[in-house]
């Protein structure tokens, strides 16, 4: 499994100041875990949370789950110490909040010399300026691997409102999706705040899937099952994908440039998407087998 094929259907925030939460996370069905030192931790708890999170990463026991440490901004009193400790701990990625300019990424990268080569950078996209600079941010560093949408902060800064259809932030989501796909990054959708509203969560996940997101950030373990289900290919998707690939390969062997399946033309672009779905399903099976 490569960084590009790794499933990120469910990306769960875990408060870095809660030892029990960090322990529980070792058994949760999350593809990725964001161990949070920023919003989920009060100012007086931040130094202790830093020690707790970095010790948990070093100790391991999280199986195949991707581990990301969200540090405080480098312009805060905690950011530099967070970054130094996170680099020493060596998580899969370090998540920088409130990324607004490409210089935010290059500045972080310049301070990551002590981090393992495999530790990537993730960027919280949650400011109006970040939306306008999304393409430049996405191209800022080969170490950058993922955009994380921070829709709560974005709605606040826009002086907008949360609506079920998310029209107030649709332009921002689209800009970040375009930038991420243009530069080969993963991108995960913002949180759904009403964690007990399963129907609302499912609708939000379906919207994100249809837009092109790889998965969704989550605020509660109760949201994991829905996100994992929605962002995985369905059996029907996979059956059709296998038919498309087989028909196209047979057509190519006969010298034809396209295939016909149930009266519909199947071209290379359809087959590329079919192969992507099959690879995604294989990566999910690999991840789940490693975690069982």
Backbone bond lengths (Angstrom), bond angles and torsions (degrees), N, CA, C in turn:
res aa  C-N    CA-C-N  psi(-1)  N-CA   C-N-CA  omega(-1)  CA-C   N-CA-C  phi
1 X - - - 1.459 - - 1.535 109.55 -
2 X 1.335 117.10 126.18 1.460 121.28 179.04 1.519 110.02 -97.40
3 X 1.331 115.35 172.28 1.460 119.54 177.55 1.521 110.90 -60.12
4 X 1.342 116.81 -34.32 1.458 120.84 -178.35 1.525 112.25 -72.18
5 X 1.340 118.20 -31.28 1.462 120.46 -176.69 1.523 113.09 -98.44
6 X 1.319 118.08 -5.54 1.466 120.79 -178.76 1.533 110.14 -60.38
7 X 1.333 118.37 129.28 1.468 119.93 176.84 1.527 111.33 -67.19
8 X 1.313 115.64 137.73 1.465 121.94 173.75 1.537 108.39 -135.14
9 X 1.334 114.94 48.78 1.466 120.00 -179.55 1.517 110.57 -65.21
10 X 1.320 116.16 -41.14 1.467 122.66 -175.28 1.521 108.41 -127.62
11 X 1.328 115.93 119.89 1.468 122.07 -179.15 1.531 106.29 -123.54
12 X 1.326 115.62 101.16 1.468 121.89 -168.10 1.528 111.32 -98.22
13 X 1.338 116.23 126.12 1.458 121.13 172.18 1.525 109.52 -75.48
14 X 1.329 116.30 133.26 1.456 122.21 175.48 1.523 108.76 -125.06
15 X 1.330 118.12 128.74 1.472 120.05 -179.21 1.525 111.69 -65.72
16 X 1.327 115.86 124.65 1.453 120.26 -175.01 1.505 115.33 -70.07
17 X 1.320 117.09 -13.05 1.465 120.56 -177.99 1.524 112.69 -91.71
18 X 1.327 117.73 -2.03 1.464 121.49 -174.63 1.532 110.36 -109.59
19 X 1.321 116.18 103.26 1.462 120.47 -178.43 1.523 111.77 -59.94
20 X 1.322 117.20 -39.41 1.471 120.23 -179.55 1.518 111.21 -64.73
21 X 1.332 116.67 -38.16 1.463 120.18 178.81 1.521 110.89 -65.85
22 X 1.328 117.13 -41.33 1.451 120.49 179.70 1.530 110.97 -65.62
23 X 1.323 116.55 -34.90 1.459 120.56 176.78 1.528 110.69 -70.54
24 X 1.319 116.89 -44.65 1.467 120.99 -179.94 1.515 111.14 -60.92
25 X 1.320 116.81 -33.90 1.463 120.91 -177.07 1.514 112.41 -60.83
26 X 1.337 117.57 -22.16 1.457 120.76 -179.78 1.528 112.94 -65.49
27 X 1.325 116.89 -17.44 1.458 120.09 -177.14 1.524 113.40 -118.10
28 X 1.313 117.50 4.77 1.463 120.33 -177.89 1.524 111.24 -82.89
29 X 1.327 115.86 150.78 1.468 121.93 -177.78 1.523 111.17 -84.53
30 X 1.316 116.67 50.17 1.463 121.98 178.29 1.520 109.35 -99.77
31 X 1.333 116.02 139.16 1.460 119.14 174.12 1.526 110.92 -70.30
32 X 1.331 116.07 -39.65 1.467 121.54 -177.42 1.521 109.32 -137.84
33 X 1.330 115.79 148.69 1.458 122.28 179.12 1.526 109.19 -124.69
34 X 1.331 116.29 125.91 1.460 121.04 173.14 1.522 107.49 -99.53
35 X 1.323 116.47 107.38 1.459 121.82 178.11 1.524 106.51 -85.32
36 X 1.328 115.51 110.62 1.456 121.33 -162.02 1.519 112.91 -97.05
37 X 1.323 115.20 125.89 1.465 121.65 173.15 1.526 111.79 -106.52
38 X 1.335 116.65 -2.58 1.467 119.35 -173.65 1.532 111.44 -99.88
39 X 1.326 117.95 -100.21 1.462 121.39 -169.12 1.529 113.68 -62.42
40 X 1.342 117.52 -31.56 1.465 120.12 -174.76 1.521 113.37 -82.42
41 X 1.334 117.45 1.12 1.466 120.72 -173.89 1.526 109.62 -125.73
42 X 1.334 116.77 129.49 1.460 120.49 178.67 1.527 110.57 -71.15
43 X 1.324 118.07 156.73 1.475 120.10 -177.94 1.525 113.73 -54.11
44 X 1.325 117.31 -41.68 1.462 119.30 -176.80 1.534 112.16 -71.02
45 X 1.337 117.04 -19.86 1.471 120.33 -178.92 1.528 113.11 -93.41
46 X 1.306 118.44 -8.30 1.463 120.84 -169.64 1.535 113.83 -61.85
47 X 1.317 121.56 -45.79 1.475 118.57 179.25 1.528 112.98 -61.38
48 X 1.332 116.69 -42.54 1.468 119.52 179.31 1.527 110.88 -66.96
49 X 1.331 116.83 -38.60 1.465 120.29 178.54 1.524 110.85 -63.12
50 X 1.314 116.65 -39.25 1.472 121.13 177.75 1.525 110.36 -57.57
51 X 1.317 116.46 -47.43 1.464 120.39 179.79 1.524 111.06 -64.05
52 X 1.328 116.37 -40.96 1.456 121.58 -177.17 1.533 111.08 -64.99
53 X 1.331 116.02 -47.27 1.464 120.90 -178.03 1.520 111.10 -64.84
54 X 1.318 117.33 -46.71 1.462 119.87 -177.30 1.525 111.39 -67.08
55 X 1.330 117.02 -34.60 1.463 119.97 175.37 1.526 110.46 -65.23
56 X 1.344 117.20 -39.42 1.463 121.07 179.36 1.522 110.97 -64.46
57 X 1.327 116.88 -40.87 1.468 120.22 178.95 1.519 110.39 -65.16
58 X 1.322 116.97 -44.14 1.464 119.82 -179.98 1.531 111.22 -65.00
59 X 1.322 116.36 -37.84 1.467 120.40 -179.10 1.521 111.33 -68.40
60 X 1.314 117.21 -35.59 1.461 121.20 178.91 1.516 112.40 76.93
61 X 1.317 115.44 -150.03 1.454 120.34 -177.43 1.511 113.40 88.88
62 X 1.345 117.22 9.83 1.462 121.11 -178.69 1.526 112.52 -95.08
63 X 1.325 116.74 5.59 1.451 119.88 177.95 1.512 111.97 60.15
64 X 1.338 116.90 -136.93 1.464 119.71 -177.06 1.521 114.01 -82.57
65 X 1.329 117.26 -0.13 1.471 119.58 -177.15 1.531 110.59 -64.64
66 X 1.315 115.50 133.48 1.457 121.49 178.26 1.522 108.69 -74.67
67 X 1.335 117.13 130.33 1.460 121.78 -177.01 1.515 110.44 -108.87
68 X 1.325 115.41 124.29 1.461 122.59 179.67 1.516 108.11 -124.71
69 X 1.308 117.46 131.54 1.464 121.35 173.91 1.522 108.50 -100.96
70 X 1.334 116.49 120.08 1.469 119.14 172.78 1.523 108.23 -90.08
71 X 1.321 115.55 114.24 1.453 121.08 179.39 1.522 110.25 -87.99
72 X 1.313 116.15 167.89 1.452 120.32 169.05 1.527 109.05 -76.60
73 X 1.316 116.41 157.38 1.448 120.64 -179.78 1.516 112.15 -56.67
74 X 1.320 116.67 146.76 1.456 120.27 -178.69 1.524 112.41 -69.13
75 X 1.323 117.21 -10.36 1.462 120.85 175.68 1.524 112.17 -91.39
76 X 1.339 117.36 6.11 1.464 121.05 177.48 1.523 109.51 -102.21
77 X 1.308 116.40 170.88 1.464 120.29 -178.82 1.531 112.95 -72.36
78 X 1.342 116.94 -13.31 1.465 119.83 -177.39 1.533 113.03 -104.71
79 X 1.320 117.58 -16.77 1.455 121.39 -168.22 1.511 115.25 -60.15
80 X 1.325 117.22 -47.50 1.469 119.92 -177.18 1.531 111.10 -63.66
81 X 1.320 117.12 -42.95 1.468 119.85 178.52 1.525 110.88 -66.96
82 X 1.341 116.90 -38.66 1.465 120.02 175.51 1.519 110.64 -57.73
83 X 1.331 115.95 -47.28 1.460 120.38 -176.35 1.527 110.98 -64.11
84 X 1.318 117.59 -44.79 1.467 120.36 179.91 1.522 111.03 -61.16
85 X 1.327 116.81 -43.35 1.463 120.36 -179.43 1.526 111.03 -68.30
86 X 1.340 116.83 -39.98 1.462 120.21 179.50 1.524 111.00 -65.60
87 X 1.321 117.66 -41.32 1.464 120.44 177.78 1.523 110.83 -60.38
88 X 1.320 117.07 -40.50 1.461 120.82 179.29 1.532 111.82 -68.15
89 X 1.334 116.67 -34.17 1.467 120.44 -179.34 1.526 111.87 -73.23
90 X 1.338 117.23 -32.87 1.461 121.20 176.39 1.514 115.79 72.48
91 X 1.334 119.03 53.81 1.463 120.07 175.18 1.530 110.57 -72.01
92 X 1.322 116.71 176.98 1.464 120.15 175.63 1.526 111.18 -65.85
93 X 1.332 116.61 -33.24 1.461 119.74 -179.83 1.517 110.24 -155.86
94 X 1.319 114.66 157.89 1.466 122.86 172.25 1.518 107.08 -115.43
95 X 1.320 116.14 126.25 1.462 122.81 -176.57 1.517 109.59 -100.39
96 X 1.337 115.73 121.08 1.463 122.03 -179.91 1.516 109.75 -98.25
97 X 1.336 118.53 124.73 1.464 119.89 -179.69 1.525 111.91 -77.97
98 X 1.340 114.23 158.85 1.470 123.03 170.22 1.529 113.33 49.27
99 X 1.318 114.81 51.04 1.460 119.96 176.05 1.530 108.42 -75.41
100 X 1.324 116.11 123.71 1.459 120.71 -176.35 1.516 113.46 -122.35
101 X 1.325 116.93 -21.70 1.470 121.79 -176.49 1.529 108.99 -139.21
102 X 1.337 117.18 155.30 1.473 118.20 176.08 1.514 111.98 -60.57
103 X 1.325 117.57 -28.35 1.460 120.52 178.70 1.523 112.48 -63.65
104 X 1.334 117.61 -24.48 1.467 119.84 175.17 1.525 110.52 -62.94
105 X 1.327 116.14 -38.47 1.469 120.94 -179.72 1.521 110.89 -76.05
106 X 1.312 117.80 -46.76 1.465 119.38 -179.16 1.524 111.39 -65.85
107 X 1.340 116.88 -33.66 1.458 119.92 176.51 1.515 112.08 -66.05
108 X 1.332 116.53 -40.60 1.463 120.51 176.33 1.528 110.32 -64.69
109 X 1.313 116.29 -46.48 1.466 120.20 -178.33 1.529 111.31 -58.48
110 X 1.322 116.78 -38.58 1.468 120.54 -178.58 1.522 112.32 -63.58
111 X 1.339 116.24 -22.18 1.456 120.76 -178.22 1.529 112.58 -100.22
112 X 1.332 116.59 10.26 1.463 120.93 -176.06 1.527 112.67 -106.61
113 X 1.308 117.43 23.82 1.470 119.79 -178.27 1.519 112.27 -59.60
114 X 1.330 117.28 -30.82 1.460 120.56 -177.72 1.526 113.15 -83.31
115 X 1.320 117.08 -7.66 1.462 120.15 -178.95 1.520 110.69 -79.08
116 X 1.334 118.38 149.97 1.465 120.11 173.77 1.523 111.04 -57.69
117 X 1.317 116.60 150.70 1.459 120.87 -178.11 1.529 111.69 -59.16
118 X 1.335 116.51 -29.36 1.455 119.91 -178.07 1.513 115.29 -81.83
119 X 1.316 118.16 -5.98 1.467 120.46 178.38 1.524 108.85 -77.61
120 X 1.325 115.71 117.26 1.456 121.22 -176.13 1.528 110.66 -93.82
121 X 1.312 115.08 172.94 1.462 122.49 174.61 1.520 108.85 -107.58
122 X 1.317 116.43 133.08 1.450 122.80 168.60 1.522 108.04 -113.87
123 X 1.329 115.81 148.18 1.466 120.99 -175.85 1.524 110.62 -120.71
124 X 1.350 116.33 124.53 1.458 120.89 170.70 1.524 108.32 -76.83
125 X 1.322 115.89 119.03 1.462 122.02 178.44 1.529 107.26 -102.99
126 X 1.331 115.84 101.50 1.464 119.41 -169.66 1.522 113.79 -149.28
127 X 1.324 117.99 12.61 1.456 120.54 178.62 1.524 109.58 -123.97
128 X 1.331 118.19 152.20 1.467 119.73 176.72 1.527 112.70 -56.96
129 X 1.329 117.50 -40.71 1.457 119.49 179.20 1.526 111.02 -65.77
130 X 1.320 116.92 -36.81 1.452 120.17 175.85 1.516 112.18 -60.76
131 X 1.331 117.52 -38.57 1.465 120.58 177.72 1.528 110.28 -62.76
132 X 1.328 117.00 -44.27 1.459 121.03 -178.79 1.523 112.20 -68.28
133 X 1.332 117.75 -26.01 1.463 122.27 -179.00 1.526 112.54 -104.06
134 X 1.328 118.29 16.26 1.467 120.97 -171.63 1.521 112.58 -56.76
135 X 1.315 118.43 -42.95 1.465 120.66 -177.17 1.525 110.88 -65.29
136 X 1.321 117.55 -43.39 1.469 120.70 179.50 1.523 110.92 -66.97
137 X 1.323 117.15 -37.77 1.464 120.45 177.65 1.521 110.18 -64.16
138 X 1.330 117.51 -44.00 1.462 121.60 -177.77 1.525 111.91 -61.36
139 X 1.330 116.52 -27.88 1.469 120.86 -177.85 1.527 112.38 -96.46
140 X 1.327 118.17 6.00 1.471 121.05 -168.55 1.522 113.94 -70.91
141 X 1.340 118.10 -31.33 1.461 119.18 -172.97 1.520 110.96 -156.96
142 X 1.339 117.68 139.56 1.470 119.46 173.70 1.523 112.55 -67.31
143 X 1.322 117.30 -13.70 1.464 120.64 178.44 1.533 111.93 -81.50
144 X 1.322 116.62 -15.51 1.464 121.16 179.04 1.517 109.50 -73.72
145 X 1.339 116.45 129.17 1.462 120.37 -174.54 1.521 114.09 -121.15
146 X 1.332 118.73 -22.85 1.464 118.88 -169.93 1.519 111.41 -155.47
147 X 1.324 115.53 139.92 1.461 123.47 167.11 1.530 108.56 -95.90
148 X 1.330 116.22 135.80 1.465 122.18 174.77 1.521 107.14 -118.49
149 X 1.315 116.87 118.64 1.465 120.01 -178.17 1.529 110.18 -76.84
150 X 1.329 115.49 126.86 1.460 121.38 176.19 1.517 109.85 -107.65
151 X 1.331 115.51 78.02 1.460 119.70 -170.30 1.527 113.63 -72.68
152 X 1.322 118.68 -26.16 1.462 119.19 177.68 1.530 111.34 -64.09
153 X 1.335 116.30 -48.97 1.457 119.59 178.05 1.518 111.28 -65.41
154 X 1.318 116.76 -36.83 1.458 120.11 -179.51 1.526 111.09 -64.36
155 X 1.324 117.35 -45.36 1.468 120.32 177.91 1.526 110.69 -59.82
156 X 1.327 115.76 -40.81 1.470 119.35 178.61 1.531 111.11 -61.84
157 X 1.323 116.78 -48.29 1.458 120.42 -176.78 1.521 112.30 -68.24
158 X 1.324 116.95 -30.02 1.458 120.68 177.70 1.524 112.28 -78.16
159 X 1.329 116.38 -10.71 1.468 121.83 -172.63 1.531 109.74 57.30
160 X 1.337 113.86 38.68 1.458 121.56 -179.13 1.524 109.78 -100.90
161 X 1.300 116.51 -166.25 1.457 122.16 178.46 1.522 109.95 -132.92
162 X 1.339 115.20 149.96 1.458 120.50 173.07 1.526 108.70 -75.46
163 X 1.317 116.87 125.48 1.462 122.10 176.77 1.518 108.82 -129.29
164 X 1.333 118.22 152.95 1.471 119.74 -178.49 1.525 113.39 -58.26
165 X 1.339 117.94 -34.96 1.467 119.53 -178.92 1.523 113.27 -85.44
166 X 1.332 117.57 -10.00 1.461 124.70 177.73 1.533 113.38 60.15
167 X 1.310 116.81 25.77 1.457 119.33 178.07 1.533 113.30 -56.70
168 X 1.355 120.16 -35.64 1.457 119.08 -179.66 1.533 114.57 -60.37
169 X 1.339 117.45 -24.39 1.477 119.44 -178.73 1.529 112.31 -115.54
170 X 1.311 117.92 10.31 1.462 119.66 -175.50 1.527 112.46 -64.34
171 X 1.315 117.40 -38.42 1.465 119.57 177.50 1.522 110.56 -61.63
172 X 1.322 116.39 -44.44 1.465 120.70 -179.59 1.527 111.17 -63.60
173 X 1.316 117.51 -44.80 1.457 120.76 178.59 1.528 110.70 -60.37
174 X 1.325 116.11 -42.40 1.458 120.09 -179.76 1.516 112.81 -64.66
175 X 1.326 117.29 -41.52 1.463 120.36 178.68 1.524 111.45 -60.35
176 X 1.325 116.09 -42.98 1.463 119.86 -179.24 1.524 111.71 -70.33
177 X 1.327 117.28 -37.95 1.459 119.99 176.05 1.520 111.31 -61.93
178 X 1.329 116.55 -45.30 1.464 120.25 178.62 1.525 110.88 -59.11
179 X 1.330 116.27 -46.29 1.463 120.39 -178.26 1.524 111.37 -64.80
180 X 1.332 116.49 -43.99 1.465 119.96 -178.95 1.523 111.17 -62.39
181 X 1.319 117.43 -47.30 1.463 120.28 -177.87 1.524 111.45 -69.00
182 X 1.333 117.39 -34.45 1.460 120.08 179.03 1.515 112.09 -64.89
183 X 1.339 116.51 -28.04 1.469 120.29 -175.65 1.528 113.64 -115.16
184 X 1.329 116.68 15.06 1.459 120.40 172.22 1.513 115.58 72.63
185 X 1.339 117.31 28.60 1.458 120.77 179.58 1.519 110.65 -96.59
186 X 1.316 116.23 153.69 1.457 121.14 164.92 1.528 108.06 -75.93
187 X 1.329 116.80 158.76 1.462 120.64 177.69 1.521 108.83 -150.23
188 X 1.339 116.30 129.12 1.465 121.06 -179.72 1.518 109.59 -118.80
189 X 1.310 114.63 143.99 1.456 123.49 -173.46 1.529 111.18 -74.81
190 X 1.322 115.50 163.47 1.452 121.68 178.56 1.514 112.99 -71.96
191 X 1.319 116.05 173.44 1.460 121.66 -173.86 1.519 111.35 -77.46
192 X 1.333 115.15 159.15 1.455 123.00 169.59 1.525 105.99 -109.79
193 X 1.328 116.09 117.49 1.465 121.10 -166.13 1.528 114.88 -73.79
194 X 1.331 117.75 -32.42 1.477 120.51 -176.14 1.536 108.50 -85.02
195 X 1.336 116.73 82.41 1.459 119.53 -168.29 1.530 113.40 -69.72
196 X 1.322 118.50 -13.50 1.467 120.07 176.80 1.531 112.00 -91.42
197 X 1.315 117.63 -5.39 1.466 122.90 -178.38 1.523 109.26 -93.23
198 X 1.333 116.49 86.71 1.464 120.26 -174.91 1.525 111.86 -67.24
199 X 1.340 117.29 -38.00 1.464 119.57 179.68 1.524 110.88 -65.44
200 X 1.327 116.35 -41.54 1.457 119.33 178.09 1.517 112.07 -65.51
201 X 1.339 116.00 -39.47 1.456 120.04 177.35 1.526 110.99 -62.96
202 X 1.322 116.33 -43.84 1.463 119.77 -179.57 1.526 110.39 -60.95
203 X 1.327 116.76 -43.15 1.465 120.03 179.15 1.526 110.95 -62.77
204 X 1.334 116.76 -40.82 1.468 120.40 179.11 1.520 110.94 -66.24
205 X 1.335 117.18 -40.13 1.464 120.39 178.28 1.529 110.86 -65.27
206 X 1.322 116.83 -42.57 1.460 120.05 178.44 1.521 111.21 -61.83
207 X 1.324 116.87 -40.30 1.459 119.72 177.30 1.528 110.46 -62.53
208 X 1.333 116.15 -44.20 1.457 119.99 178.43 1.521 112.55 -62.87
209 X 1.327 116.56 -41.72 1.466 121.03 177.34 1.521 110.43 -60.25
210 X 1.323 116.42 -46.55 1.460 120.64 -177.84 1.530 111.54 -65.72
211 X 1.326 117.04 -30.36 1.459 120.51 177.86 1.518 112.39 -74.11
212 X 1.341 116.93 -28.33 1.453 120.35 178.92 1.510 115.73 120.88
213 X 1.331 118.24 6.74 1.468 120.20 178.41 1.529 110.59 -68.27
214 X 1.336 115.42 151.19 1.462 121.48 177.73 1.522 112.49 -78.21
215 X 1.314 117.34 -25.62 1.454 121.77 -177.81 1.510 109.45 -178.44
216 X 1.334 115.32 -165.45 1.460 120.22 -174.61 1.523 110.01 -135.34
217 X 1.330 115.49 139.17 1.451 119.32 170.09 1.523 108.77 -76.35
218 X 1.331 115.54 144.35 1.460 122.15 -172.59 1.515 109.85 -130.41
219 X 1.341 115.40 152.69 1.460 119.74 -178.37 1.522 112.67 -111.49
220 X 1.330 117.76 -4.19 1.468 120.05 -176.73 1.526 109.35 -151.36
221 X 1.344 117.55 141.31 1.473 119.74 178.60 1.521 113.97 -57.49
222 X 1.339 117.74 -25.11 1.461 120.22 179.33 1.529 112.16 -63.93
223 X 1.333 117.45 -14.97 1.460 120.89 -178.92 1.528 113.13 -90.41
224 X 1.324 117.33 -6.89 1.462 120.71 -172.17 1.527 113.37 -63.67
225 X 1.314 117.13 -46.24 1.465 120.19 -172.93 1.520 111.42 -61.49
226 X 1.327 116.69 -42.28 1.465 119.94 -178.74 1.519 110.96 -65.85
227 X 1.327 117.00 -46.60 1.465 119.89 -179.51 1.523 111.36 -62.80
228 X 1.329 117.19 -43.00 1.459 120.37 179.46 1.520 111.72 -62.73
229 X 1.320 116.15 -37.32 1.466 119.49 179.91 1.523 111.34 -70.89
230 X 1.321 116.58 -49.25 1.462 120.18 -172.75 1.531 111.76 -66.83
231 X 1.324 117.22 -40.30 1.464 119.82 -175.14 1.531 113.54 -87.36
232 X 1.329 117.49 7.92 1.466 121.42 173.51 1.527 109.10 -100.54
233 X 1.325 118.01 146.45 1.471 119.40 175.76 1.528 110.23 -61.16
234 X 1.322 116.58 141.09 1.456 120.87 178.08 1.532 109.92 -78.86
235 X 1.334 117.33 160.71 1.472 118.93 174.88 1.523 112.28 -56.24
236 X 1.334 115.94 -36.23 1.466 119.68 178.50 1.524 111.11 -65.94
237 X 1.342 116.22 -41.29 1.465 120.44 176.32 1.524 110.90 -57.75
238 X 1.326 115.95 -45.42 1.455 120.39 -175.35 1.524 111.80 -71.11
239 X 1.327 116.72 -37.48 1.464 119.23 177.60 1.527 110.43 -63.17
240 X 1.316 116.44 -43.55 1.466 120.13 178.45 1.526 110.87 -65.63
241 X 1.335 116.27 -39.84 1.464 120.06 179.71 1.527 110.55 -60.42
242 X 1.316 117.27 -43.12 1.467 120.31 -180.00 1.527 110.77 -64.28
243 X 1.337 116.74 -39.44 1.472 120.35 177.84 1.526 110.13 -63.46
244 X 1.322 117.12 -44.72 1.462 121.06 -179.49 1.526 111.38 -60.74
245 X 1.329 116.69 -45.76 1.460 120.46 -178.13 1.529 110.22 -64.90
246 X 1.315 117.52 -45.54 1.470 120.94 -179.29 1.529 111.06 -62.82
247 X 1.339 116.03 -45.29 1.463 119.46 -178.82 1.518 111.38 -65.10
248 X 1.309 117.19 -40.69 1.458 120.45 -178.85 1.523 110.94 -68.13
249 X 1.322 117.17 -41.68 1.468 119.72 178.77 1.529 110.68 -64.41
250 X 1.333 116.85 -37.42 1.461 119.96 177.25 1.523 110.30 -65.97
251 X 1.331 116.61 -40.98 1.464 120.04 179.23 1.521 111.12 -65.05
252 X 1.327 116.97 -40.68 1.463 120.79 179.25 1.528 110.35 -64.40
253 X 1.320 116.43 -39.01 1.463 119.84 179.32 1.523 111.46 -63.67
254 X 1.330 116.46 -27.25 1.461 121.30 179.29 1.528 111.94 -91.05
255 X 1.336 116.60 2.42 1.459 120.49 178.14 1.506 114.87 87.69
256 X 1.339 117.95 9.13 1.467 121.10 178.50 1.523 110.01 -91.56
257 X 1.319 116.48 148.89 1.463 120.21 -178.74 1.511 113.37 -89.12
258 X 1.332 117.12 -15.73 1.460 121.30 179.40 1.520 108.35 -137.25
259 X 1.333 114.92 162.90 1.460 121.33 174.27 1.526 108.41 -118.09
260 X 1.317 115.75 165.70 1.461 121.25 176.18 1.520 107.65 -124.70
261 X 1.349 115.73 124.24 1.459 122.15 178.76 1.522 107.91 -126.93
262 X 1.330 116.43 118.50 1.471 121.90 -179.94 1.526 111.54 52.23
263 X 1.322 115.71 41.07 1.455 120.48 176.54 1.517 115.01 80.03
264 X 1.323 117.52 6.43 1.464 120.90 -178.90 1.525 110.21 -115.45
265 X 1.330 114.81 140.45 1.457 120.80 177.03 1.536 109.65 -71.10
266 X 1.330 115.78 131.93 1.463 121.72 175.70 1.528 107.67 -115.48
267 X 1.332 115.75 112.77 1.459 121.75 -178.62 1.529 110.02 -105.45
268 X 1.322 114.54 179.62 1.459 120.07 -178.20 1.522 112.21 -58.50
269 X 1.353 117.33 -36.99 1.470 119.67 -178.97 1.525 111.36 -64.39
270 X 1.334 117.26 -35.77 1.465 120.00 177.08 1.528 110.61 -67.87
271 X 1.319 115.83 -37.33 1.458 120.35 -178.49 1.529 110.53 -71.52
272 X 1.337 116.75 -36.97 1.467 119.69 177.25 1.522 110.52 -60.50
273 X 1.329 116.60 -41.64 1.467 119.98 178.33 1.527 110.59 -68.76
274 X 1.327 116.88 -38.34 1.464 120.53 178.07 1.521 110.81 -61.62
275 X 1.322 116.50 -43.69 1.469 119.75 179.60 1.530 111.12 -66.97
276 X 1.332 116.51 -33.84 1.468 119.65 176.80 1.528 110.02 -62.69
277 X 1.330 117.48 -44.09 1.463 120.65 -179.95 1.530 111.21 -64.44
278 X 1.312 116.77 -40.91 1.469 119.93 179.57 1.523 111.00 -65.81
279 X 1.341 116.48 -39.28 1.471 119.84 177.34 1.521 110.82 -67.17
280 X 1.336 116.62 -37.89 1.460 120.45 178.07 1.520 110.64 -62.80
281 X 1.315 116.88 -44.43 1.472 120.53 179.58 1.522 111.16 -63.37
282 X 1.329 116.84 -39.07 1.465 120.27 178.64 1.521 110.74 -65.41
283 X 1.335 116.95 -39.60 1.461 120.50 179.46 1.531 111.01 -67.19
284 X 1.326 117.21 -36.82 1.466 120.62 177.83 1.539 109.73 -65.83
285 X 1.320 117.29 -43.11 1.474 120.11 177.62 1.515 110.97 -61.53
286 X 1.333 116.77 -41.23 1.463 120.61 178.51 1.513 111.25 -63.07
287 X 1.333 116.11 -43.39 1.464 120.88 -179.57 1.524 111.03 -63.99
288 X 1.326 116.12 -46.00 1.465 120.52 -177.06 1.528 110.91 -68.56
289 X 1.326 117.03 -35.00 1.465 119.41 177.81 1.521 110.59 -67.55
290 X 1.332 116.98 -38.03 1.458 120.22 179.69 1.517 111.96 -69.60
291 X 1.332 115.81 -27.12 1.453 119.33 -177.97 1.504 114.54 -90.60
292 X 1.331 117.15 -6.30 1.481 119.84 -176.37 1.526 111.23 -87.03
